[in-house]
Amino acid sequence: MYVLGQTTPEESALVEKMATEHIAIRKEINEISYALESYAQTQAVEPDPILKPFLMATVDYMERMNKGEVPAFPPQLHPKSTISDYDEWLPRSELYPAKPLINVNASILGYSPEITTAIVWLKLGTPPETHTHEYEKFLIVEGTCDITIGNEVHNMKPGDVLTIPMHISHHVNVTSPYPCKIILQRIAA
């Protein structure tokens, strides 16, 4: 319990006193620590590569709001949406990646509990994913990509709009020699 940090301050002080007095206790604490670390490393799960860019985009969005940016509510994507519908956001340089693009970068344009709108840059693509609580919609702004939904491949180019249904695996492969820039919306079901 001491190694896990689950002892009271009094218990910790007692264990630490015993460890200074007895080498066997010090050795046992070290062995337990190494065993737990080894177990954690062997059981580690590789995080979803999309998670970090969207987490960083959320942090950035919150910082922009704290600095006084007025919340925006970009229009909801629909089959007749056009790139020009997002002209208010697309020229904003502060929304663009500050660091070189590794594979994915995102910047949130607008948020409500029902809908999140972001600009996403994909260099290579995304791994397969399935949504169970939200619909995903794409508007291709620059570049080209193939979006595979189940077994159906959609060849996407600038101006194309696509809705991803829930409960069906999908993934994106970038087909242009430069990153694919996408307006992405996630809509609560």
CNS distance restraints for C-alpha pairs under 8 A (distance, minus, plus):
assign (resid   1 and name CA) (resid   5 and name CA) 6.21 0.50 0.50
assign (resid   1 and name CA) (resid   6 and name CA) 5.03 0.50 0.50
assign (resid   1 and name CA) (resid   7 and name CA) 5.91 0.50 0.50
assign (resid   2 and name CA) (resid   6 and name CA) 5.80 0.50 0.50
assign (resid   2 and name CA) (resid   7 and name CA) 5.36 0.50 0.50
assign (resid   2 and name CA) (resid  11 and name CA) 7.99 0.50 0.50
assign (resid   2 and name CA) (resid  12 and name CA) 6.35 0.50 0.50
assign (resid   2 and name CA) (resid  15 and name CA) 7.50 0.50 0.50
assign (resid   3 and name CA) (resid  29 and name CA) 6.84 0.50 0.50
assign (resid   3 and name CA) (resid  32 and name CA) 7.21 0.50 0.50
assign (resid   3 and name CA) (resid  33 and name CA) 6.27 0.50 0.50
assign (resid   7 and name CA) (resid  11 and name CA) 5.62 0.50 0.50
assign (resid   7 and name CA) (resid  12 and name CA) 5.81 0.50 0.50
assign (resid   8 and name CA) (resid  12 and name CA) 6.08 0.50 0.50
assign (resid   9 and name CA) (resid  13 and name CA) 6.13 0.50 0.50
assign (resid  10 and name CA) (resid  14 and name CA) 6.32 0.50 0.50
assign (resid  11 and name CA) (resid  15 and name CA) 6.23 0.50 0.50
assign (resid  12 and name CA) (resid  16 and name CA) 6.08 0.50 0.50
assign (resid  13 and name CA) (resid  17 and name CA) 6.09 0.50 0.50
assign (resid  14 and name CA) (resid  18 and name CA) 6.18 0.50 0.50
assign (resid  15 and name CA) (resid  19 and name CA) 6.05 0.50 0.50
assign (resid  16 and name CA) (resid  20 and name CA) 6.31 0.50 0.50
assign (resid  17 and name CA) (resid  21 and name CA) 6.46 0.50 0.50
assign (resid  18 and name CA) (resid  22 and name CA) 5.91 0.50 0.50
assign (resid  18 and name CA) (resid  25 and name CA) 6.93 0.50 0.50
assign (resid  19 and name CA) (resid  23 and name CA) 6.46 0.50 0.50
assign (resid  19 and name CA) (resid  24 and name CA) 7.75 0.50 0.50
assign (resid  19 and name CA) (resid  25 and name CA) 5.11 0.50 0.50
assign (resid  19 and name CA) (resid  26 and name CA) 4.73 0.50 0.50
assign (resid  20 and name CA) (resid  26 and name CA) 7.19 0.50 0.50
assign (resid  22 and name CA) (resid  26 and name CA) 6.68 0.50 0.50
assign (resid  23 and name CA) (resid  27 and name CA) 6.04 0.50 0.50
assign (resid  24 and name CA) (resid  28 and name CA) 6.10 0.50 0.50
assign (resid  25 and name CA) (resid  29 and name CA) 6.17 0.50 0.50
assign (resid  26 and name CA) (resid  30 and name CA) 6.30 0.50 0.50
assign (resid  27 and name CA) (resid  31 and name CA) 6.17 0.50 0.50
assign (resid  28 and name CA) (resid  32 and name CA) 6.10 0.50 0.50
assign (resid  29 and name CA) (resid  33 and name CA) 6.14 0.50 0.50
assign (resid  30 and name CA) (resid  34 and name CA) 6.16 0.50 0.50
assign (resid  31 and name CA) (resid  35 and name CA) 6.03 0.50 0.50
assign (resid  32 and name CA) (resid  36 and name CA) 6.12 0.50 0.50
assign (resid  33 and name CA) (resid  37 and name CA) 6.19 0.50 0.50
assign (resid  34 and name CA) (resid  38 and name CA) 5.99 0.50 0.50
assign (resid  35 and name CA) (resid  39 and name CA) 6.07 0.50 0.50
assign (resid  36 and name CA) (resid  40 and name CA) 6.12 0.50 0.50
assign (resid  37 and name CA) (resid  41 and name CA) 6.21 0.50 0.50
assign (resid  38 and name CA) (resid  42 and name CA) 6.22 0.50 0.50
assign (resid  39 and name CA) (resid  43 and name CA) 6.09 0.50 0.50
assign (resid  40 and name CA) (resid  44 and name CA) 5.83 0.50 0.50
assign (resid  47 and name CA) (resid  51 and name CA) 7.20 0.50 0.50
assign (resid  48 and name CA) (resid  52 and name CA) 7.78 0.50 0.50
assign (resid  49 and name CA) (resid  53 and name CA) 7.71 0.50 0.50
assign (resid  49 and name CA) (resid 126 and name CA) 7.85 0.50 0.50
assign (resid  49 and name CA) (resid 127 and name CA) 7.89 0.50 0.50
assign (resid  50 and name CA) (resid  54 and name CA) 6.47 0.50 0.50
assign (resid  50 and name CA) (resid 104 and name CA) 6.96 0.50 0.50
assign (resid  50 and name CA) (resid 126 and name CA) 7.33 0.50 0.50
assign (resid  51 and name CA) (resid  55 and name CA) 6.04 0.50 0.50
assign (resid  52 and name CA) (resid  56 and name CA) 6.05 0.50 0.50
assign (resid  53 and name CA) (resid  57 and name CA) 6.06 0.50 0.50
assign (resid  53 and name CA) (resid 104 and name CA) 6.44 0.50 0.50
assign (resid  53 and name CA) (resid 105 and name CA) 5.44 0.50 0.50
assign (resid  53 and name CA) (resid 106 and name CA) 5.91 0.50 0.50
assign (resid  54 and name CA) (resid  58 and name CA) 6.10 0.50 0.50
assign (resid  54 and name CA) (resid 105 and name CA) 7.71 0.50 0.50
assign (resid  54 and name CA) (resid 106 and name CA) 6.11 0.50 0.50
assign (resid  54 and name CA) (resid 107 and name CA) 7.76 0.50 0.50
assign (resid  55 and name CA) (resid  59 and name CA) 6.36 0.50 0.50
assign (resid  56 and name CA) (resid  60 and name CA) 6.13 0.50 0.50
assign (resid  57 and name CA) (resid  61 and name CA) 6.04 0.50 0.50
assign (resid  57 and name CA) (resid 106 and name CA) 5.68 0.50 0.50
assign (resid  57 and name CA) (resid 107 and name CA) 4.98 0.50 0.50
assign (resid  57 and name CA) (resid 108 and name CA) 5.95 0.50 0.50
assign (resid  58 and name CA) (resid  62 and name CA) 6.17 0.50 0.50
assign (resid  58 and name CA) (resid 107 and name CA) 7.81 0.50 0.50
assign (resid  58 and name CA) (resid 108 and name CA) 6.83 0.50 0.50
assign (resid  59 and name CA) (resid  63 and name CA) 6.22 0.50 0.50
assign (resid  60 and name CA) (resid  64 and name CA) 6.18 0.50 0.50
assign (resid  60 and name CA) (resid 107 and name CA) 7.61 0.50 0.50
assign (resid  61 and name CA) (resid  65 and name CA) 6.24 0.50 0.50
assign (resid  61 and name CA) (resid 107 and name CA) 7.41 0.50 0.50
assign (resid  61 and name CA) (resid 108 and name CA) 6.05 0.50 0.50
assign (resid  61 and name CA) (resid 109 and name CA) 7.90 0.50 0.50
assign (resid  62 and name CA) (resid  66 and name CA) 6.15 0.50 0.50
assign (resid  63 and name CA) (resid  67 and name CA) 6.23 0.50 0.50
assign (resid  64 and name CA) (resid  68 and name CA) 6.61 0.50 0.50
assign (resid  64 and name CA) (resid  69 and name CA) 5.58 0.50 0.50
assign (resid  65 and name CA) (resid  69 and name CA) 4.80 0.50 0.50
assign (resid  65 and name CA) (resid  70 and name CA) 6.71 0.50 0.50
assign (resid  65 and name CA) (resid  71 and name CA) 6.98 0.50 0.50
assign (resid  71 and name CA) (resid 110 and name CA) 6.53 0.50 0.50
assign (resid  71 and name CA) (resid 111 and name CA) 7.69 0.50 0.50
assign (resid  72 and name CA) (resid 109 and name CA) 6.78 0.50 0.50
assign (resid  72 and name CA) (resid 110 and name CA) 5.03 0.50 0.50
assign (resid  72 and name CA) (resid 111 and name CA) 7.46 0.50 0.50
assign (resid  73 and name CA) (resid 109 and name CA) 7.73 0.50 0.50
assign (resid  73 and name CA) (resid 110 and name CA) 5.19 0.50 0.50
assign (resid  73 and name CA) (resid 111 and name CA) 6.91 0.50 0.50
assign (resid  73 and name CA) (resid 112 and name CA) 7.91 0.50 0.50
assign (resid  74 and name CA) (resid  86 and name CA) 7.15 0.50 0.50
assign (resid  74 and name CA) (resid 109 and name CA) 7.13 0.50 0.50
assign (resid  74 and name CA) (resid 110 and name CA) 6.21 0.50 0.50
assign (resid  74 and name CA) (resid 117 and name CA) 6.94 0.50 0.50
assign (resid  75 and name CA) (resid  85 and name CA) 7.30 0.50 0.50
assign (resid  75 and name CA) (resid  86 and name CA) 7.89 0.50 0.50
assign (resid  76 and name CA) (resid 185 and name CA) 7.65 0.50 0.50
assign (resid  77 and name CA) (resid  81 and name CA) 5.76 0.50 0.50
assign (resid  77 and name CA) (resid 137 and name CA) 6.74 0.50 0.50
assign (resid  77 and name CA) (resid 138 and name CA) 7.70 0.50 0.50
assign (resid  77 and name CA) (resid 139 and name CA) 7.50 0.50 0.50
assign (resid  77 and name CA) (resid 161 and name CA) 7.68 0.50 0.50
assign (resid  77 and name CA) (resid 185 and name CA) 7.31 0.50 0.50
assign (resid  78 and name CA) (resid 161 and name CA) 7.28 0.50 0.50
assign (resid  79 and name CA) (resid 161 and name CA) 5.94 0.50 0.50
assign (resid  79 and name CA) (resid 162 and name CA) 7.41 0.50 0.50
assign (resid  80 and name CA) (resid 161 and name CA) 7.82 0.50 0.50
assign (resid  81 and name CA) (resid  85 and name CA) 6.75 0.50 0.50
assign (resid  81 and name CA) (resid 139 and name CA) 7.79 0.50 0.50
assign (resid  81 and name CA) (resid 159 and name CA) 7.97 0.50 0.50
assign (resid  81 and name CA) (resid 161 and name CA) 7.16 0.50 0.50
assign (resid  82 and name CA) (resid  86 and name CA) 7.80 0.50 0.50
assign (resid  82 and name CA) (resid 139 and name CA) 7.81 0.50 0.50
assign (resid  82 and name CA) (resid 159 and name CA) 5.92 0.50 0.50
assign (resid  83 and name CA) (resid  87 and name CA) 7.13 0.50 0.50
assign (resid  83 and name CA) (resid 139 and name CA) 7.39 0.50 0.50
assign (resid  83 and name CA) (resid 140 and name CA) 7.89 0.50 0.50
assign (resid  83 and name CA) (resid 141 and name CA) 6.20 0.50 0.50
assign (resid  83 and name CA) (resid 158 and name CA) 7.97 0.50 0.50
assign (resid  83 and name CA) (resid 159 and name CA) 6.00 0.50 0.50
assign (resid  86 and name CA) (resid  90 and name CA) 6.15 0.50 0.50
assign (resid  87 and name CA) (resid  91 and name CA) 6.83 0.50 0.50
assign (resid  88 and name CA) (resid  92 and name CA) 7.91 0.50 0.50
assign (resid  89 and name CA) (resid 109 and name CA) 7.07 0.50 0.50
assign (resid  92 and name CA) (resid  96 and name CA) 7.44 0.50 0.50
assign (resid  95 and name CA) (resid 107 and name CA) 5.71 0.50 0.50
assign (resid  95 and name CA) (resid 108 and name CA) 7.93 0.50 0.50
assign (resid  96 and name CA) (resid 107 and name CA) 7.18 0.50 0.50
assign (resid  97 and name CA) (resid 101 and name CA) 7.10 0.50 0.50
assign (resid  97 and name CA) (resid 105 and name CA) 6.59 0.50 0.50
assign (resid  97 and name CA) (resid 106 and name CA) 7.71 0.50 0.50
assign (resid 101 and name CA) (resid 105 and name CA) 6.64 0.50 0.50
assign (resid 101 and name CA) (resid 121 and name CA) 8.00 0.50 0.50
assign (resid 101 and name CA) (resid 123 and name CA) 7.13 0.50 0.50
assign (resid 102 and name CA) (resid 123 and name CA) 7.06 0.50 0.50
assign (resid 103 and name CA) (resid 121 and name CA) 7.78 0.50 0.50
assign (resid 103 and name CA) (resid 122 and name CA) 5.61 0.50 0.50
assign (resid 103 and name CA) (resid 123 and name CA) 4.66 0.50 0.50
assign (resid 103 and name CA) (resid 124 and name CA) 5.81 0.50 0.50
assign (resid 103 and name CA) (resid 125 and name CA) 7.19 0.50 0.50
assign (resid 104 and name CA) (resid 120 and name CA) 7.09 0.50 0.50
assign (resid 104 and name CA) (resid 121 and name CA) 5.60 0.50 0.50
assign (resid 104 and name CA) (resid 122 and name CA) 4.78 0.50 0.50
assign (resid 104 and name CA) (resid 123 and name CA) 6.39 0.50 0.50
assign (resid 104 and name CA) (resid 125 and name CA) 7.80 0.50 0.50
assign (resid 105 and name CA) (resid 120 and name CA) 5.70 0.50 0.50
assign (resid 105 and name CA) (resid 121 and name CA) 5.16 0.50 0.50
assign (resid 105 and name CA) (resid 122 and name CA) 6.82 0.50 0.50
assign (resid 106 and name CA) (resid 118 and name CA) 6.45 0.50 0.50
assign (resid 106 and name CA) (resid 119 and name CA) 5.59 0.50 0.50
assign (resid 106 and name CA) (resid 120 and name CA) 4.35 0.50 0.50
assign (resid 106 and name CA) (resid 121 and name CA) 6.30 0.50 0.50
assign (resid 107 and name CA) (resid 118 and name CA) 5.37 0.50 0.50
assign (resid 107 and name CA) (resid 119 and name CA) 5.31 0.50 0.50
assign (resid 107 and name CA) (resid 120 and name CA) 6.59 0.50 0.50
assign (resid 108 and name CA) (resid 116 and name CA) 7.31 0.50 0.50
assign (resid 108 and name CA) (resid 117 and name CA) 5.93 0.50 0.50
assign (resid 108 and name CA) (resid 118 and name CA) 4.09 0.50 0.50
assign (resid 108 and name CA) (resid 119 and name CA) 6.42 0.50 0.50
assign (resid 109 and name CA) (resid 116 and name CA) 7.80 0.50 0.50
assign (resid 109 and name CA) (resid 117 and name CA) 5.46 0.50 0.50
assign (resid 109 and name CA) (resid 118 and name CA) 5.05 0.50 0.50
assign (resid 109 and name CA) (resid 119 and name CA) 6.99 0.50 0.50
assign (resid 110 and name CA) (resid 116 and name CA) 5.89 0.50 0.50
assign (resid 110 and name CA) (resid 117 and name CA) 5.20 0.50 0.50
assign (resid 110 and name CA) (resid 118 and name CA) 6.99 0.50 0.50
assign (resid 111 and name CA) (resid 115 and name CA) 5.98 0.50 0.50
assign (resid 111 and name CA) (resid 116 and name CA) 4.52 0.50 0.50
assign (resid 111 and name CA) (resid 117 and name CA) 6.40 0.50 0.50
assign (resid 112 and name CA) (resid 116 and name CA) 6.25 0.50 0.50
assign (resid 113 and name CA) (resid 188 and name CA) 7.65 0.50 0.50
assign (resid 114 and name CA) (resid 187 and name CA) 5.78 0.50 0.50
assign (resid 114 and name CA) (resid 188 and name CA) 5.05 0.50 0.50
assign (resid 115 and name CA) (resid 185 and name CA) 6.72 0.50 0.50
assign (resid 115 and name CA) (resid 186 and name CA) 5.64 0.50 0.50
assign (resid 115 and name CA) (resid 187 and name CA) 4.52 0.50 0.50
assign (resid 115 and name CA) (resid 188 and name CA) 6.26 0.50 0.50
assign (resid 116 and name CA) (resid 185 and name CA) 5.52 0.50 0.50
assign (resid 116 and name CA) (resid 186 and name CA) 5.30 0.50 0.50
assign (resid 116 and name CA) (resid 187 and name CA) 6.68 0.50 0.50
assign (resid 117 and name CA) (resid 183 and name CA) 7.04 0.50 0.50
assign (resid 117 and name CA) (resid 184 and name CA) 5.74 0.50 0.50
assign (resid 117 and name CA) (resid 185 and name CA) 4.50 0.50 0.50
assign (resid 117 and name CA) (resid 186 and name CA) 6.72 0.50 0.50
assign (resid 118 and name CA) (resid 183 and name CA) 5.80 0.50 0.50
assign (resid 118 and name CA) (resid 184 and name CA) 5.26 0.50 0.50
assign (resid 118 and name CA) (resid 185 and name CA) 6.45 0.50 0.50
assign (resid 119 and name CA) (resid 181 and name CA) 6.95 0.50 0.50
assign (resid 119 and name CA) (resid 182 and name CA) 5.65 0.50 0.50
assign (resid 119 and name CA) (resid 183 and name CA) 4.73 0.50 0.50
assign (resid 119 and name CA) (resid 184 and name CA) 6.15 0.50 0.50
assign (resid 120 and name CA) (resid 181 and name CA) 5.72 0.50 0.50
assign (resid 120 and name CA) (resid 182 and name CA) 5.12 0.50 0.50
assign (resid 120 and name CA) (resid 183 and name CA) 6.34 0.50 0.50
assign (resid 120 and name CA) (resid 184 and name CA) 6.66 0.50 0.50
assign (resid 121 and name CA) (resid 179 and name CA) 6.01 0.50 0.50
assign (resid 121 and name CA) (resid 180 and name CA) 5.61 0.50 0.50
assign (resid 121 and name CA) (resid 181 and name CA) 4.58 0.50 0.50
assign (resid 121 and name CA) (resid 182 and name CA) 6.37 0.50 0.50
assign (resid 122 and name CA) (resid 126 and name CA) 7.75 0.50 0.50
assign (resid 122 and name CA) (resid 174 and name CA) 6.95 0.50 0.50
assign (resid 122 and name CA) (resid 179 and name CA) 5.21 0.50 0.50
assign (resid 122 and name CA) (resid 180 and name CA) 5.17 0.50 0.50
assign (resid 122 and name CA) (resid 181 and name CA) 6.58 0.50 0.50
assign (resid 123 and name CA) (resid 174 and name CA) 6.56 0.50 0.50
assign (resid 123 and name CA) (resid 178 and name CA) 6.68 0.50 0.50
assign (resid 123 and name CA) (resid 179 and name CA) 4.24 0.50 0.50
assign (resid 123 and name CA) (resid 180 and name CA) 6.43 0.50 0.50
assign (resid 124 and name CA) (resid 173 and name CA) 6.08 0.50 0.50
assign (resid 124 and name CA) (resid 174 and name CA) 5.14 0.50 0.50
assign (resid 124 and name CA) (resid 179 and name CA) 7.29 0.50 0.50
assign (resid 125 and name CA) (resid 171 and name CA) 7.39 0.50 0.50
assign (resid 125 and name CA) (resid 172 and name CA) 4.86 0.50 0.50
assign (resid 125 and name CA) (resid 173 and name CA) 4.31 0.50 0.50
assign (resid 125 and name CA) (resid 174 and name CA) 5.27 0.50 0.50
assign (resid 126 and name CA) (resid 171 and name CA) 5.53 0.50 0.50
assign (resid 126 and name CA) (resid 172 and name CA) 5.11 0.50 0.50
assign (resid 126 and name CA) (resid 173 and name CA) 6.69 0.50 0.50
assign (resid 127 and name CA) (resid 171 and name CA) 5.57 0.50 0.50
assign (resid 127 and name CA) (resid 172 and name CA) 7.23 0.50 0.50
assign (resid 128 and name CA) (resid 169 and name CA) 6.02 0.50 0.50
assign (resid 128 and name CA) (resid 170 and name CA) 5.24 0.50 0.50
assign (resid 128 and name CA) (resid 171 and name CA) 4.52 0.50 0.50
assign (resid 128 and name CA) (resid 172 and name CA) 7.86 0.50 0.50
assign (resid 129 and name CA) (resid 169 and name CA) 5.31 0.50 0.50
assign (resid 129 and name CA) (resid 170 and name CA) 5.62 0.50 0.50
assign (resid 129 and name CA) (resid 171 and name CA) 6.49 0.50 0.50
assign (resid 130 and name CA) (resid 166 and name CA) 6.87 0.50 0.50
assign (resid 130 and name CA) (resid 167 and name CA) 5.61 0.50 0.50
assign (resid 130 and name CA) (resid 168 and name CA) 5.56 0.50 0.50
assign (resid 130 and name CA) (resid 169 and name CA) 4.52 0.50 0.50
assign (resid 130 and name CA) (resid 170 and name CA) 6.45 0.50 0.50
assign (resid 131 and name CA) (resid 135 and name CA) 7.03 0.50 0.50
assign (resid 131 and name CA) (resid 165 and name CA) 8.00 0.50 0.50
assign (resid 131 and name CA) (resid 166 and name CA) 5.20 0.50 0.50
assign (resid 131 and name CA) (resid 167 and name CA) 5.65 0.50 0.50
assign (resid 131 and name CA) (resid 168 and name CA) 7.31 0.50 0.50
assign (resid 131 and name CA) (resid 169 and name CA) 7.79 0.50 0.50
assign (resid 132 and name CA) (resid 166 and name CA) 5.55 0.50 0.50
assign (resid 132 and name CA) (resid 167 and name CA) 5.52 0.50 0.50
assign (resid 133 and name CA) (resid 166 and name CA) 7.27 0.50 0.50
assign (resid 133 and name CA) (resid 188 and name CA) 6.14 0.50 0.50
assign (resid 133 and name CA) (resid 189 and name CA) 5.49 0.50 0.50
assign (resid 134 and name CA) (resid 166 and name CA) 6.62 0.50 0.50
assign (resid 134 and name CA) (resid 186 and name CA) 6.07 0.50 0.50
assign (resid 134 and name CA) (resid 187 and name CA) 5.19 0.50 0.50
assign (resid 134 and name CA) (resid 188 and name CA) 4.38 0.50 0.50
assign (resid 134 and name CA) (resid 189 and name CA) 4.86 0.50 0.50
assign (resid 135 and name CA) (resid 163 and name CA) 7.17 0.50 0.50
assign (resid 135 and name CA) (resid 164 and name CA) 6.03 0.50 0.50
assign (resid 135 and name CA) (resid 165 and name CA) 5.87 0.50 0.50
assign (resid 135 and name CA) (resid 166 and name CA) 5.84 0.50 0.50
assign (resid 135 and name CA) (resid 185 and name CA) 7.97 0.50 0.50
assign (resid 135 and name CA) (resid 186 and name CA) 5.62 0.50 0.50
assign (resid 135 and name CA) (resid 187 and name CA) 5.06 0.50 0.50
assign (resid 135 and name CA) (resid 188 and name CA) 6.49 0.50 0.50
assign (resid 135 and name CA) (resid 189 and name CA) 6.52 0.50 0.50
assign (resid 136 and name CA) (resid 163 and name CA) 5.87 0.50 0.50
assign (resid 136 and name CA) (resid 164 and name CA) 5.11 0.50 0.50
assign (resid 136 and name CA) (resid 165 and name CA) 7.21 0.50 0.50
assign (resid 136 and name CA) (resid 184 and name CA) 7.04 0.50 0.50
assign (resid 136 and name CA) (resid 185 and name CA) 5.61 0.50 0.50
assign (resid 136 and name CA) (resid 186 and name CA) 4.61 0.50 0.50
assign (resid 136 and name CA) (resid 187 and name CA) 6.35 0.50 0.50
assign (resid 137 and name CA) (resid 161 and name CA) 7.19 0.50 0.50
assign (resid 137 and name CA) (resid 162 and name CA) 5.66 0.50 0.50
assign (resid 137 and name CA) (resid 163 and name CA) 4.33 0.50 0.50
assign (resid 137 and name CA) (resid 164 and name CA) 6.02 0.50 0.50
assign (resid 137 and name CA) (resid 184 and name CA) 5.72 0.50 0.50
assign (resid 137 and name CA) (resid 185 and name CA) 5.08 0.50 0.50
assign (resid 137 and name CA) (resid 186 and name CA) 6.54 0.50 0.50
assign (resid 138 and name CA) (resid 160 and name CA) 7.90 0.50 0.50
assign (resid 138 and name CA) (resid 161 and name CA) 5.46 0.50 0.50
assign (resid 138 and name CA) (resid 162 and name CA) 5.24 0.50 0.50
assign (resid 138 and name CA) (resid 163 and name CA) 6.45 0.50 0.50
assign (resid 138 and name CA) (resid 182 and name CA) 6.37 0.50 0.50
assign (resid 138 and name CA) (resid 183 and name CA) 5.75 0.50 0.50
assign (resid 138 and name CA) (resid 184 and name CA) 4.82 0.50 0.50
assign (resid 138 and name CA) (resid 185 and name CA) 6.61 0.50 0.50
assign (resid 139 and name CA) (resid 158 and name CA) 7.53 0.50 0.50
assign (resid 139 and name CA) (resid 159 and name CA) 6.28 0.50 0.50
assign (resid 139 and name CA) (resid 160 and name CA) 5.68 0.50 0.50
assign (resid 139 and name CA) (resid 161 and name CA) 4.50 0.50 0.50
assign (resid 139 and name CA) (resid 162 and name CA) 6.77 0.50 0.50
assign (resid 139 and name CA) (resid 182 and name CA) 5.57 0.50 0.50
assign (resid 139 and name CA) (resid 183 and name CA) 5.01 0.50 0.50
assign (resid 139 and name CA) (resid 184 and name CA) 6.61 0.50 0.50
assign (resid 140 and name CA) (resid 144 and name CA) 7.46 0.50 0.50
assign (resid 140 and name CA) (resid 156 and name CA) 6.94 0.50 0.50
assign (resid 140 and name CA) (resid 157 and name CA) 6.04 0.50 0.50
assign (resid 140 and name CA) (resid 158 and name CA) 4.65 0.50 0.50
assign (resid 140 and name CA) (resid 159 and name CA) 5.50 0.50 0.50
assign (resid 140 and name CA) (resid 160 and name CA) 5.60 0.50 0.50
assign (resid 140 and name CA) (resid 161 and name CA) 6.71 0.50 0.50
assign (resid 140 and name CA) (resid 180 and name CA) 7.36 0.50 0.50
assign (resid 140 and name CA) (resid 181 and name CA) 6.27 0.50 0.50
assign (resid 140 and name CA) (resid 182 and name CA) 4.61 0.50 0.50
assign (resid 140 and name CA) (resid 183 and name CA) 6.46 0.50 0.50
assign (resid 141 and name CA) (resid 157 and name CA) 7.82 0.50 0.50
assign (resid 141 and name CA) (resid 158 and name CA) 4.81 0.50 0.50
assign (resid 141 and name CA) (resid 159 and name CA) 6.17 0.50 0.50
assign (resid 141 and name CA) (resid 180 and name CA) 7.49 0.50 0.50
assign (resid 141 and name CA) (resid 181 and name CA) 5.29 0.50 0.50
assign (resid 141 and name CA) (resid 182 and name CA) 5.29 0.50 0.50
assign (resid 141 and name CA) (resid 183 and name CA) 6.90 0.50 0.50
assign (resid 142 and name CA) (resid 157 and name CA) 7.38 0.50 0.50
assign (resid 142 and name CA) (resid 158 and name CA) 5.35 0.50 0.50
assign (resid 142 and name CA) (resid 179 and name CA) 7.73 0.50 0.50
assign (resid 142 and name CA) (resid 180 and name CA) 5.48 0.50 0.50
assign (resid 142 and name CA) (resid 181 and name CA) 4.90 0.50 0.50
assign (resid 142 and name CA) (resid 182 and name CA) 7.08 0.50 0.50
assign (resid 143 and name CA) (resid 157 and name CA) 6.44 0.50 0.50
assign (resid 143 and name CA) (resid 158 and name CA) 6.55 0.50 0.50
assign (resid 143 and name CA) (resid 174 and name CA) 7.83 0.50 0.50
assign (resid 143 and name CA) (resid 175 and name CA) 7.64 0.50 0.50
assign (resid 143 and name CA) (resid 176 and name CA) 5.35 0.50 0.50
assign (resid 143 and name CA) (resid 177 and name CA) 7.86 0.50 0.50
assign (resid 143 and name CA) (resid 178 and name CA) 6.52 0.50 0.50
assign (resid 143 and name CA) (resid 179 and name CA) 6.24 0.50 0.50
assign (resid 143 and name CA) (resid 180 and name CA) 4.36 0.50 0.50
assign (resid 143 and name CA) (resid 181 and name CA) 6.45 0.50 0.50
assign (resid 144 and name CA) (resid 155 and name CA) 7.51 0.50 0.50
assign (resid 144 and name CA) (resid 156 and name CA) 5.55 0.50 0.50
assign (resid 144 and name CA) (resid 157 and name CA) 4.68 0.50 0.50
assign (resid 144 and name CA) (resid 158 and name CA) 6.92 0.50 0.50
assign (resid 144 and name CA) (resid 174 and name CA) 6.13 0.50 0.50
assign (resid 144 and name CA) (resid 175 and name CA) 5.38 0.50 0.50
assign (resid 144 and name CA) (resid 176 and name CA) 5.06 0.50 0.50
assign (resid 144 and name CA) (resid 180 and name CA) 5.88 0.50 0.50
assign (resid 145 and name CA) (resid 155 and name CA) 6.12 0.50 0.50
assign (resid 145 and name CA) (resid 156 and name CA) 5.25 0.50 0.50
assign (resid 145 and name CA) (resid 157 and name CA) 6.85 0.50 0.50
assign (resid 145 and name CA) (resid 172 and name CA) 6.63 0.50 0.50
assign (resid 145 and name CA) (resid 173 and name CA) 5.48 0.50 0.50
assign (resid 145 and name CA) (resid 174 and name CA) 4.14 0.50 0.50
assign (resid 145 and name CA) (resid 175 and name CA) 4.74 0.50 0.50
assign (resid 145 and name CA) (resid 176 and name CA) 6.76 0.50 0.50
assign (resid 145 and name CA) (resid 180 and name CA) 6.83 0.50 0.50
assign (resid 146 and name CA) (resid 153 and name CA) 6.23 0.50 0.50
assign (resid 146 and name CA) (resid 154 and name CA) 5.43 0.50 0.50
assign (resid 146 and name CA) (resid 155 and name CA) 4.60 0.50 0.50
assign (resid 146 and name CA) (resid 156 and name CA) 5.82 0.50 0.50
assign (resid 146 and name CA) (resid 172 and name CA) 5.72 0.50 0.50
assign (resid 146 and name CA) (resid 173 and name CA) 5.21 0.50 0.50
assign (resid 146 and name CA) (resid 174 and name CA) 6.37 0.50 0.50
assign (resid 146 and name CA) (resid 175 and name CA) 6.76 0.50 0.50
assign (resid 147 and name CA) (resid 153 and name CA) 5.74 0.50 0.50
assign (resid 147 and name CA) (resid 154 and name CA) 5.13 0.50 0.50
assign (resid 147 and name CA) (resid 155 and name CA) 6.65 0.50 0.50
assign (resid 147 and name CA) (resid 156 and name CA) 7.16 0.50 0.50
assign (resid 147 and name CA) (resid 170 and name CA) 6.98 0.50 0.50
assign (resid 147 and name CA) (resid 171 and name CA) 5.78 0.50 0.50
assign (resid 147 and name CA) (resid 172 and name CA) 4.49 0.50 0.50
assign (resid 147 and name CA) (resid 173 and name CA) 6.50 0.50 0.50
assign (resid 148 and name CA) (resid 152 and name CA) 5.52 0.50 0.50
assign (resid 148 and name CA) (resid 153 and name CA) 4.32 0.50 0.50
assign (resid 148 and name CA) (resid 154 and name CA) 6.13 0.50 0.50
assign (resid 148 and name CA) (resid 170 and name CA) 5.28 0.50 0.50
assign (resid 148 and name CA) (resid 171 and name CA) 5.43 0.50 0.50
assign (resid 148 and name CA) (resid 172 and name CA) 6.36 0.50 0.50
assign (resid 149 and name CA) (resid 153 and name CA) 6.46 0.50 0.50
assign (resid 149 and name CA) (resid 154 and name CA) 7.91 0.50 0.50
assign (resid 149 and name CA) (resid 164 and name CA) 7.22 0.50 0.50
assign (resid 149 and name CA) (resid 168 and name CA) 6.60 0.50 0.50
assign (resid 149 and name CA) (resid 169 and name CA) 5.99 0.50 0.50
assign (resid 149 and name CA) (resid 170 and name CA) 4.35 0.50 0.50
assign (resid 149 and name CA) (resid 171 and name CA) 6.92 0.50 0.50
assign (resid 150 and name CA) (resid 168 and name CA) 5.95 0.50 0.50
assign (resid 150 and name CA) (resid 169 and name CA) 5.48 0.50 0.50
assign (resid 150 and name CA) (resid 170 and name CA) 6.05 0.50 0.50
assign (resid 156 and name CA) (resid 160 and name CA) 5.96 0.50 0.50
assign (resid 164 and name CA) (resid 168 and name CA) 7.93 0.50 0.50
assign (resid 164 and name CA) (resid 170 and name CA) 7.68 0.50 0.50
assign (resid 174 and name CA) (resid 179 and name CA) 7.12 0.50 0.50
assign (resid 174 and name CA) (resid 180 and name CA) 6.33 0.50 0.50
assign (resid 176 and name CA) (resid 180 and name CA) 7.07 0.50 0.50
